[in-house]
Amino acid sequence: MKITVAKTAGFCYGVKRAVEMAEEAAGAVDPCYMLGPVIHNKAVIQRLEKANMVLVDKPEEVPVGASVILRSHGEARSTYDALESRGIRVIDTTCPNVSRIQKLASQAEDEGRRVIVFGVAGHPEVRAIAGWCREPLIFEDGQALEDYFIQHPDEAAKPLTMVCQTTSIRESWNFCAENAKKLCTNLKIFDTICNATYARQSEARQLASQNDAVIVIGSRDSANTKRLYELCKEACPQTVWVENSDELDLAKISKSACVAITAGASAPAWIIKEVFDKMNEENMVIEESFAELLEKSIKTLHTGEKVTGVVTAITPTEIQVDLGTKHAGYIPVDELTDDPTAKVEDLVKVGQEIEVFVVRVNDAEGVVSLSKKRLDSVKSWDDVEQACEDHSTVEGVVTEENKGGVVVSIKGVRVFVPASQTGVPRDTPLTELLKQKVRLRITEVNRARKRVVGSIRAVAAAERAEKSAEVWNAIEEGKHYHGVVKSLTSYGAFVDIGGVDGMVHISELSWSRIKHPSEVVNPGDEVDVYVMSFDPEKKKISLGMKDHGQDPWNLFTEKYHIGDTVKAKVVKLMTFGAFAEVVPGVDGLIHISQLADRRVDKPGDVVKEGDEVEVKITDVDYDRKRVSLSIRALIEDSQRTSESGEEGEDTVVASADGETTEVAPKFAEETLTEE
């Protein structure tokens, strides 16, 4: 006969802790009382009673001033208050997992949320959890929950928090949780199934499917043992349930070639060993293996250790991890990663193996606090030091603004970047960098002091220098670039053409006459420019934006001729007249003598900048590209038309000494250049 003992058989950590605390109290306190069985195992309770432990059912039965053991299933808040009011010393052996559920329930009450408990209503653990709530809802299955909320839709809309009995069956809990998600609109769900329970049930089901017979050991008062039996019975019809070796009938399993042994969380090792010995009286090697197996299952963890576990549940506040021991392992969400943009569901999945750092071991409560980001941080220090030596670029997330700079997290390592090294303009607040991914270079590492300094600016400067070299290697006159306007001055605009800044003079920004570059472009604008000239030694580049293929003078001469009447915009006043834009890029001069049909002392008496005036083209100098305009000519043309009733001539006609002569309009010889 081949016998296989489940690795998870026997006391879980919480039960082992409770029994050890009770045994210690029984030997030190005389007498010591036990409020209800500390665990669901008659043999263990009988041993404790023989050791001077007194079993009572109600708090009132404990004498004033005595000591009392509270069982591993926990007690209601009212029980603690009643015992404290009578001065009774409490020795609390509540399972750490159950204590956690009680805290969740109490917290939910403080937040104004109603608590839903998934479990058996009469079970001591469920009664204890319910005792930390005012009006808890208790459901034994998902269908009962569904029926209730369909009948009470107003309750489904209220804030709710859902927990479950530690020994619940995973499939039943999942079904209930899914129903709750569909029906309840403001629900927080906490998966509080004990890791050890889940592992025990999973292994028992697997062994039952692989063996001819299964022996389940445990008290018939134990809910988790009952579930073990039911799960094994489904997979293996020849499953027997015994409380001890006396109940084992070997005749029922003698014909089985392969037999598996498992046990509930309340079954002590010595009872499991008695059953094992009865089946293997001569097989001492296997017996020693079993003893080693039990010792391994209760191994101790130490702060600072690196351990590997399996993710068993994910809640809004923490990740539960099975460490292969009978401790309950938890990773708070804020200990999972330093990346504020990361989502928990993207980082871990149920069933995933994960390596973690042991932050704190609470043997009193059987809880292990774990951290993923601290382990990542330890590993990241080597990478950070190597990056500093190699002068390589690393990437991180800006997590906070600090005095004089910002802090960047690189895989858990805090890197300080001084304000001068952020690359942010002096007047720009550093808060704009928060939660942004940045690339930086490590400039200083002091592992002993946990000090790391970096520079974002250094990376930007290096990248800019590299791009600058590429531009200078390929630059040539007439080459076109798509650039970004970096800044403006009164005489032009500086444009980044890919790592190098070039200047577009104000005269090259537009064919139109402008007073300031901001009339055409603004910082941040994307523009198309071309190289007019460059000096590699002085690192200067002159750029142009005007399209010389569309010369305004050519457009003007194609469209207008001497004698044409046009509307022009006054763009500049001088002492000798006014310049008016005929087409963008071509200005004509209205001489002071041609501004009106009367004497004008100064141009401003007749027109002002921005005015649109109707003028006549009186002369065009094609060689010097100059245009003469006249308002007076139009006035005189209009007067002649009124006097003769006929359309006037294109030329200016003047009368002198009674003789009619043709007089050509005077072309202003004054320079067109602005003073």
C-alpha positions in Angstrom: 0.0 0.0 0.0 1.3 3.4 -1.0 0.5 6.1 1.5 0.7 9.9 0.8 0.3 12.5 3.5 -0.9 15.9 2.5 1.8 18.6 3.0 -0.9 20.9 4.4 -2.3 18.4 6.9 -2.7 19.5 10.5 -2.6 22.7 12.5 -2.6 25.9 10.6 -0.4 28.7 12.2 -3.4 30.3 13.8 -4.5 27.1 15.6 -1.0 26.2 16.5 -0.5 29.6 18.1 -3.8 29.4 20.0 -3.0 25.9 21.4 0.5 27.0 22.5 -0.9 30.1 24.2 -3.5 28.0 26.0 -0.9 25.4 27.1 1.3 28.2 28.4 -1.5 29.8 30.3 -2.7 26.5 31.8 0.7 26.0 33.3 1.2 29.5 34.6 -2.2 30.7 35.8 -4.2 28.9 38.5 -7.0 28.5 37.6 -7.3 29.7 34.0 -10.7 29.8 32.2 -11.4 29.0 28.6 -14.5 30.8 27.1 -15.7 28.2 24.7 -13.3 25.5 23.1 -10.1 27.2 22.1 -10.2 25.1 18.9 -12.6 22.5 17.5 -10.9 19.3 18.7 -12.1 17.4 21.7 -8.8 15.6 22.3 -6.9 19.0 22.6 -9.6 20.4 24.9 -9.4 17.3 27.2 -5.6 17.8 27.4 -6.1 21.4 28.4 -8.7 20.6 31.1 -6.3 18.0 32.6 -3.7 20.8 32.7 -6.0 22.9 35.0 -8.0 24.7 32.4 -11.7 25.4 33.1 -14.1 25.4 30.2 -17.0 27.9 30.5 -19.7 29.0 28.0 -20.5 32.5 29.1 -18.5 35.5 30.3 -20.5 35.7 33.5 -19.1 32.3 34.5 -15.6 33.7 34.7 -14.8 34.9 38.3 -13.9 38.6 38.8 -10.2 39.1 38.6 -9.5 35.7 36.9 -7.8 35.1 33.6 -9.7 33.9 30.5 -8.6 32.4 27.2 -10.6 33.7 24.2 -10.7 31.0 21.5 -9.2 31.2 18.0 -12.6 31.8 16.4 -12.7 35.2 18.0 -15.4 37.0 20.1 -17.8 39.9 19.6 -16.9 43.4 20.7 -19.4 43.2 23.5 -17.6 40.2 25.0 -14.4 42.2 25.3 -16.3 45.0 26.9 -18.0 42.7 29.4 -14.8 41.1 30.5 -12.9 44.4 30.8 -15.6 45.9 32.9 -15.2 43.1 35.4 -11.4 43.4 35.6 -10.8 40.0 34.0 -7.4 39.4 32.3 -7.9 38.4 28.6 -5.5 36.1 26.8 -6.6 36.5 23.2 -5.9 33.6 20.9 -8.1 34.9 18.0 -6.7 33.7 14.7 -4.8 36.6 13.0 -6.9 36.2 9.9 -10.1 36.4 11.9 -8.8 39.5 13.8 -8.2 41.1 10.4 -11.8 40.5 9.3 -13.0 42.0 12.5 -11.0 45.1 11.9 -12.3 45.4 8.3 -15.9 45.1 9.6 -15.2 47.7 12.3 -13.6 50.1 9.8 -16.6 49.6 7.5 -18.9 50.6 10.3 -16.9 53.8 10.9 -17.2 54.6 7.2 -21.0 54.3 7.3 -21.0 51.0 5.3 -23.1 48.0 6.0 -21.2 44.7 6.3 -22.0 41.5 4.4 -20.5 38.3 5.8 -20.4 35.2 3.6 -20.4 32.1 5.8 -22.4 29.8 8.1 -24.6 32.0 10.4 -24.2 29.7 13.4 -20.4 29.2 13.2 -18.5 30.8 16.1 -16.2 32.7 13.7 -19.1 34.2 11.8 -20.9 35.1 15.0 -17.7 36.8 16.2 -17.3 38.8 13.0 -21.0 39.8 13.2 -20.4 41.0 16.7 -18.3 43.8 15.4 -21.1 45.2 13.3 -24.5 46.7 14.1 -26.6 45.2 11.4 -24.6 42.7 9.4 -26.1 40.7 6.5 -25.1 37.0 6.6 -25.4 34.8 3.5 -24.4 31.1 3.2 -24.5 31.0 -0.6 -24.6 33.3 -3.6 -28.2 32.5 -4.4 -29.4 33.7 -1.0 -27.5 37.0 -1.5 -29.0 37.4 -5.0 -32.6 36.8 -3.7 -32.2 39.3 -0.9 -30.9 42.2 -3.0 -33.5 41.6 -5.8 -36.2 41.9 -3.1 -34.5 44.9 -1.5 -33.1 47.1 -4.3 -32.8 50.1 -1.9 -30.3 48.1 0.2 -28.2 47.3 -2.9 -27.7 51.0 -3.5 -26.2 51.6 -0.1 -22.5 51.6 0.7 -21.6 47.9 1.5 -18.4 46.0 2.5 -18.2 42.2 1.9 -16.0 39.7 3.7 -16.1 36.0 4.1 -15.5 33.2 6.6 -11.8 32.1 6.5 -12.8 28.5 5.7 -15.2 29.3 2.9 -14.9 27.2 -0.3 -13.3 29.3 -3.0 -15.8 28.5 -5.8 -18.8 29.3 -3.6 -17.2 32.6 -2.5 -16.3 33.6 -6.1 -19.9 32.9 -7.2 -21.3 35.0 -4.3 -18.8 37.9 -5.0 -19.8 38.0 -8.7 -23.5 38.2 -7.8 -22.8 41.0 -5.4 -20.9 42.9 -8.0 -23.8 42.7 -10.4 -26.4 43.8 -7.9 -24.7 46.3 -5.6 -23.6 49.7 -6.9 -21.4 50.8 -4.0 -19.5 47.7 -2.9 -16.0 47.0 -1.5 -15.0 43.3 -1.6 -12.3 41.8 0.6 -11.3 38.2 -0.1 -10.6 36.9 3.5 -10.4 33.2 2.8 -7.4 31.9 4.8 -4.4 31.1 2.6 -3.8 27.9 4.5 -7.4 26.8 4.2 -7.4 27.4 0.4 -4.1 25.5 0.0 -5.4 22.7 2.2 -8.6 22.3 0.2 -6.8 22.5 -3.2 -4.3 19.8 -2.2 -7.0 17.6 -0.7 -9.1 17.8 -3.9 -6.0 16.9 -6.0 -5.0 13.9 -3.7 -8.5 12.6 -3.8 -8.5 12.5 -7.6 -5.2 10.7 -7.6 -5.8 8.0 -4.9 -8.1 5.0 -4.3 -9.0 6.1 -0.8 -8.7 9.2 1.4 -8.6 9.4 5.2 -9.7 12.8 6.5 -8.7 13.5 10.2 -10.4 16.0 12.4 -13.1 16.9 14.8 -16.7 16.6 13.7 -17.3 20.1 15.2 -14.8 21.5 12.8 -16.2 23.4 9.8 -13.0 23.3 7.8 -12.7 19.5 8.3 -16.3 19.0 7.2 -15.5 20.9 4.0 -12.4 18.8 3.4 -14.4 15.6 3.7 -17.0 16.9 1.3 -14.5 18.0 -1.3 -12.6 14.6 -1.1 -15.8 12.6 -1.2 -16.8 14.3 -4.5 -13.5 13.2 -6.1 -13.0 9.9 -4.3 -16.1 7.9 -3.1 -14.0 5.8 -0.7 -13.3 8.7 1.7 -13.6 8.2 5.4 -13.7 10.7 8.2 -12.1 9.9 11.6 -11.4 12.0 14.7 -8.6 9.7 15.9 -6.9 6.4 15.2 -9.4 4.5 17.3 -12.1 5.2 14.7 -10.0 4.0 11.8 -11.3 0.8 10.3 -8.5 -0.6 8.2 -10.8 -3.2 6.7 -12.5 -0.4 4.7 -9.3 0.6 3.0 -7.2 -2.6 3.1 -7.8 -3.3 -0.6 -6.8 0.2 -1.7 -3.4 0.4 -3.5 -3.0 4.2 -2.9 -4.3 6.0 0.1 -4.0 9.7 0.9 -4.2 11.2 4.4 -5.2 14.8 5.1 -6.4 16.6 8.2 -8.3 19.7 9.2 -6.7 22.8 10.7 -7.7 21.7 14.2 -6.1 18.2 14.0 -2.9 18.1 16.1 0.2 16.4 14.7 0.2 13.6 17.4 -3.3 12.5 16.3 -2.2 12.5 12.6 0.9 10.5 13.6 -1.2 7.9 15.5 -3.4 7.3 12.4 -0.2 7.1 10.3 1.5 4.7 12.7 -1.6 2.4 12.7 -1.3 2.1 8.9 2.6 1.9 8.9 3.8 0.3 12.0 7.0 -0.9 10.4 7.7 1.9 8.0 10.0 4.2 10.1 11.5 6.0 7.1 8.1 7.4 6.0 7.4 8.3 9.6 10.5 10.4 9.8 9.6 12.1 6.5 6.2 12.9 8.0 7.8 14.5 11.0 10.1 16.5 8.8 7.1 17.6 6.7 5.3 18.8 9.8 8.4 20.8 11.0 8.7 22.4 7.5 5.1 23.4 7.5 5.6 25.6 10.5 9.0 27.1 9.7 9.8 30.6 11.0 10.3 33.6 8.7 12.6 36.5 9.6 12.6 40.2 8.9 14.8 41.1 5.9 14.4 37.8 4.2 13.7 37.4 0.5 10.9 34.9 0.0 8.9 33.6 -2.9 5.1 33.1 -2.6 2.0 32.8 -4.7 -0.6 35.5 -5.0 -3.9 34.1 -3.7 -6.1 37.2 -3.6 -6.2 40.9 -4.5 -8.3 43.4 -2.6 -8.6 47.2 -2.9 -6.0 47.6 -0.1 -3.6 44.6 -0.2 -2.4 41.5 -2.0 -2.5 38.2 -0.1 0.4 35.9 -0.6 0.8 32.2 0.2 4.4 31.8 1.4 4.2 28.0 1.8 4.2 28.4 5.6 1.3 28.8 8.0 1.9 32.6 8.3 -0.6 34.9 6.6 1.4 37.1 4.1 0.1 40.5 3.0 1.5 43.2 0.6 -0.2 46.6 1.2 -1.0 48.2 -2.2 1.4 51.1 -1.5 4.2 48.5 -1.0 3.7 47.0 -4.4 5.3 49.7 -6.6 6.6 53.3 -6.5 5.1 54.1 -9.9 2.0 56.3 -9.1 0.6 55.6 -12.6 0.7 51.8 -12.3 -2.4 49.8 -11.7 -2.4 46.8 -9.3 -4.2 44.5 -11.8 -1.5 45.2 -14.4 1.3 44.2 -12.0 0.0 41.0 -10.3 -2.5 38.3 -11.0 -4.0 35.6 -8.7 -1.9 32.5 -9.1 1.2 34.4 -10.1 4.5 33.6 -8.3 6.1 36.7 -6.7 9.3 37.4 -4.9 8.9 39.7 -1.9 10.8 41.2 1.0 9.8 40.4 4.6 9.2 43.7 6.3 7.9 42.5 9.6 7.0 39.2 11.2 4.2 39.4 13.8 4.4 36.0 15.5 1.8 37.1 18.0 -0.8 37.6 15.3 0.7 35.2 12.7 0.9 37.9 10.1 3.8 38.7 7.8 4.0 42.2 6.3 5.6 42.0 2.8 6.9 44.5 0.3 7.6 44.1 -3.4 8.9 47.7 -4.0 11.5 47.4 -1.2 12.9 44.2 -2.8 12.9 46.0 -6.2 14.6 48.9 -4.5 17.4 46.6 -3.1 17.9 45.2 -6.6 17.8 48.6 -8.2 20.7 50.0 -6.2 23.2 47.9 -8.2 21.6 49.2 -11.4 21.8 52.8 -10.2 25.5 52.5 -9.2 26.3 50.9 -12.6 24.4 53.7 -14.4 26.5 56.3 -12.5 29.8 54.6 -13.5 28.7 54.1 -17.1 27.2 57.6 -17.5 24.2 55.9 -19.0 20.7 57.3 -19.1 17.9 55.9 -16.9 14.2 56.5 -16.7 12.0 57.2 -13.7 8.9 58.9 -12.4 8.8 62.3 -10.6 7.1 61.5 -7.3 7.4 64.7 -5.3 8.6 68.3 -5.3 11.4 68.7 -2.7 13.1 71.8 -1.3 15.4 72.9 -4.1 14.4 70.3 -6.6 12.3 67.2 -7.3 12.5 63.5 -6.4 12.5 60.9 -9.1 11.8 57.2 -8.3 13.9 54.7 -10.3 12.6 51.2 -9.5 12.2 52.3 -5.8 15.4 54.3 -5.5 14.8 57.9 -4.6 16.9 60.2 -6.8 17.2 63.9 -6.0 17.3 66.3 -9.0 18.3 69.9 -8.1 16.1 72.6 -9.6 19.0 73.8 -11.7 19.3 70.3 -13.2 15.6 69.7 -14.0 15.8 71.6 -17.3 12.7 73.6 -16.3 12.8 77.4 -17.0 13.4 79.4 -13.9 9.9 80.9 -13.7 8.1 77.6 -14.3 6.8 75.8 -11.2 8.4 72.4 -10.6 5.0 70.9 -9.9 4.6 70.6 -13.6 7.0 67.6 -13.5 5.0 65.6 -11.0 4.0 62.1 -12.1 5.9 62.6 -15.4 8.2 60.0 -16.7 11.7 61.6 -17.2 15.1 60.5 -18.5 18.1 61.4 -16.4 21.7 60.8 -15.7 23.0 59.7 -12.3 25.7 62.1 -11.1 26.3 61.0 -7.5 25.7 57.8 -5.5 26.3 57.3 -1.8 24.8 54.0 -0.8 25.8 54.3 2.8 23.8 57.5 3.2 21.2 56.4 0.7 21.8 59.5 -1.3 21.5 59.6 -5.1 21.7 62.8 -7.2 20.7 63.0 -10.8 20.4 65.4 -13.7 17.5 65.6 -16.2 19.2 68.6 -17.9 22.4 66.6 -18.6 20.4 64.1 -20.7 18.7 66.9 -22.6 22.0 68.7 -23.2 23.7 65.5 -24.4 20.8 64.8 -26.8 20.8 68.3 -28.0 24.6 68.2 -28.6 24.2 65.0 -30.6 21.5 66.5 -32.7 23.5 69.7 -33.1 26.4 67.8 -34.5 24.1 66.1 -37.0 22.7 69.4 -38.1 26.1 71.1 -38.6 27.4 68.0 -40.5 24.5 68.3 -43.0 23.7 72.0 -43.2 23.9 73.9 -46.5 22.4 77.1 -47.9 18.9 76.8 -49.2 18.2 73.6 -47.1 14.7 73.6 -45.6 13.9 72.6 -42.0 10.8 72.2 -40.0 11.5 74.0 -36.7 10.0 75.3 -33.5 10.1 79.0 -32.5 12.1 79.2 -29.2 12.1 82.9 -28.4 11.5 86.4 -29.9 13.5 89.6 -29.9 12.7 93.0 -31.3 14.8 92.2 -34.4 13.7 88.7 -35.1 12.8 85.1 -34.0 15.1 82.2 -32.9 14.0 78.9 -34.3 15.2 75.4 -33.2 15.9 73.3 -36.3 16.7 70.1 -34.4 19.3 70.8 -31.8 20.6 74.1 -33.2 19.0 77.6 -33.0 19.0 79.8 -36.1 17.7 83.4 -36.3 15.0 84.7 -38.7 15.5 88.5 -39.1 12.3 90.5 -38.8 12.6 91.4 -42.5 12.6 87.7 -43.4 9.5 86.8 -41.4 7.0 88.3 -43.8 6.6 90.2 -47.0 4.4 92.6 -45.1 5.8 95.5 -43.1 5.7 94.4 -39.4 6.8 96.2 -36.2 7.5 93.1 -34.1 8.0 89.4 -34.8 5.0 88.5 -32.5 2.8 89.8 -35.3 3.8 86.7 -37.3 5.0 84.0 -34.9 5.0 83.1 -31.2 7.2 80.8 -29.0 6.2 77.2 -29.5 4.9 77.7 -33.1 6.1 75.1 -35.6 7.4 76.8 -38.8 9.1 75.9 -42.1 12.4 77.8 -42.6 15.3 77.6 -45.0 19.0 78.4 -44.5 20.1 81.8 -46.0 23.7 81.6 -44.6 25.7 80.0 -41.8 29.0 80.4 -40.0 30.3 77.1 -38.5 33.0 78.8 -36.5 30.7 81.4 -34.9 27.9 78.8 -34.7 25.5 81.3 -36.3 22.7 80.5 -38.8 20.6 83.0 -40.7 17.2 81.6 -41.6 14.4 82.9 -43.8 10.6 82.3 -43.8 9.5 84.4 -46.8 8.7 82.4 -50.0 10.9 84.1 -52.6 9.1 82.1 -55.3 6.2 84.4 -54.6 7.9 87.8 -55.1 5.3 90.5 -54.2 6.9 92.9 -56.8 6.1 90.4 -59.6 2.6 89.9 -58.3 2.1 93.7 -58.2 3.4 94.4 -61.7 1.3 91.6 -63.1 -1.9 92.9 -61.6 -1.5 96.8 -61.5 -0.4 99.5 -63.9 0.1 103.3 -64.0 -3.2 105.0 -63.8 -5.0 102.2 -61.9 -7.0 103.1 -58.8 -6.4 100.8 -55.7 -7.2 100.7 -52.0 -4.0 100.8 -49.9 -3.3 100.7 -46.2 -1.2 103.4 -44.6 1.7 101.7 -42.8 4.2 104.5 -42.1 4.1 108.3 -41.8 7.2 110.3 -42.7 7.8 114.1 -42.8 7.7 114.0 -46.6 4.6 111.8 -47.0 3.0 108.5 -46.1 3.8 104.9 -47.2 0.8 102.8 -48.1 0.8 99.0 -48.7 -0.7 98.2 -52.1 -0.1 94.4 -51.8 1.7 92.6 -49.0 5.4 93.4 -49.6 5.0 96.3 -51.9 4.6 99.8 -50.4 4.0 103.0 -52.4 4.8 106.6 -51.4 2.0 109.2 -51.2 4.1 112.4 -51.3 2.9 115.1 -48.9 1.9 117.2 -52.0 -0.3 114.3 -53.1 -2.2 113.7 -49.9 -4.9 116.3 -50.6 -5.9 119.0 -53.1 -4.7 121.7 -50.6 -1.6 122.5 -48.8 -0.7 120.0 -46.1 1.7 120.9 -43.3 2.3 117.3 -42.1 0.9 113.9 -43.3 -0.7 113.2 -39.9 -3.2 116.1 -40.5 -4.7 114.0 -43.3 -4.1 110.3 -42.6 -2.9 108.0 -39.8 -1.3 104.6 -39.7 -3.8 101.8 -40.3 -6.1 103.9 -42.5 -7.3 102.4 -45.7 -7.3 105.0 -48.5 -8.2 105.0 -52.2 -5.2 106.1 -54.3 -4.1 106.4 -57.9 -0.9 104.8 -59.2 0.9 107.7 -60.8 4.3 106.2 -61.5 6.2 102.9 -61.3 10.0 102.7 -61.3 10.6 99.1 -62.4 14.4 99.3 -62.0 14.3 100.7 -58.4 11.0 98.9 -57.6 9.3 102.1 -56.4 5.7 103.1 -56.7 4.2 106.7 -56.5 0.7 107.1 -55.3 -1.7 110.0 -55.2 -4.9 110.9 -53.4 -4.9 114.4 -54.9 -5.0 112.9 -58.5 -8.2 111.1 -57.7 -9.8 114.2 -56.3 -8.8 116.3 -59.4 -10.1 113.5 -61.7 -13.4 113.6 -59.9 -13.6 117.4 -60.2 -12.9 117.4 -63.9 -15.5 114.7 -64.5 -18.0 116.7 -62.6 -17.2 119.9 -64.7 -17.1 118.3 -68.1 -19.5 115.5 -67.5 -16.9 113.2 -69.1 -14.4 110.8 -67.7 -11.1 112.5 -67.0 -7.7 111.6 -68.5 -5.1 109.4 -66.8 -2.5 112.2 -66.7 -2.4 115.2 -64.5 -3.3 118.3 -66.4 -2.3 121.7 -65.0 -3.0 125.2 -66.3 -0.4 127.9 -66.3 -0.6 131.5 -67.9 -3.6 130.5 -69.8 -1.8 127.7 -71.6 -2.6 124.1 -71.2 0.4 121.8 -70.5 0.8 118.2 -69.6 2.7 117.9 -66.3 4.2 114.5 -65.2 3.6 113.8 -61.5 6.6 114.4 -59.3 8.3 111.2 -58.1 9.6 111.4 -54.6 13.3 111.1 -54.4 13.3 110.6 -50.7 14.6 107.2 -49.5 12.1 104.5 -48.6 14.2 103.3 -45.7 12.8 103.9 -42.3 14.6 106.5 -40.2 
